[in-house]
Amino acid sequence: MNKVQPTINEDGTETVTLWGTTVDVTEKDSFTLFKRDFRVIREPKAKKTNSKSTKVIKADTEVLNG
């Protein structure tokens, strides 16, 4: 199995060009071209840090006698 890295286009699609043939590989892990199997290798996405979902906000609590 051969490994290829896709090109990300402006509209969000991913394509691979081999031997003058362009193949759309959006949401695909592998494909076959000219009786050869290819695996799509993507870069891992970076994890978000310091986002609202990862921060824990602690509220000050007061005891009110009333």
N, C-alpha and C positions, 0 to 999 in steps of 0.2 A: 504494500500500500504506500503510495506516494503522499507526501505532505505538502500542502500549499497554504499560503496566507492570503486572505481576501483583501480587496481594495474597498474601502468604505466610501460610497458616493455621497454627494450633497443631499440627496433625497432620503438617505438612510439605508438604501439597499447595499448589499455586499455582492461583488462580482469577482470572478477570476477569469483572466484571459490566458489561454494556452493555445499555441499553434494557430493564432488568428481567430480563435473561437471564444466568445465571451459567454460565460455560464453564470446565471444568477444563483448564488448560494445562500441567500437570505433564509435564516432559520433552518439550514441544512448542516449536518455534520459530515456528510460524505457524498460523493457523486461519482459517476462513471463517464468517461469521455474517451472515445476511440478504443473501447474494450480495456481501458486501464482504470483502476480504482484510485480515487484521490480522497484524502481526509483533510478537512478544513481545520486549520489550526488558528485559533483566535487568541489575542493577548488577554490575560485575565483582567477583569475590571477592578479598578482600585476601590477600596472600601472608603466610604465617607466617614469623616471624623468631625467631631464637634457639631453635629447636626442636632436639631431639636429632639429627635427621637433617641439620641444617645446620651443626652444630658439629663441628669436627674436634678429636679428643682425641689429643694427642701423649703417648706414654708415654716415661718416662725409661728409657734403656737403659744398662746397665753391662756392661763386658767382664769376664768372670770367667776368671781363669787357674786352671786347675784340675787 
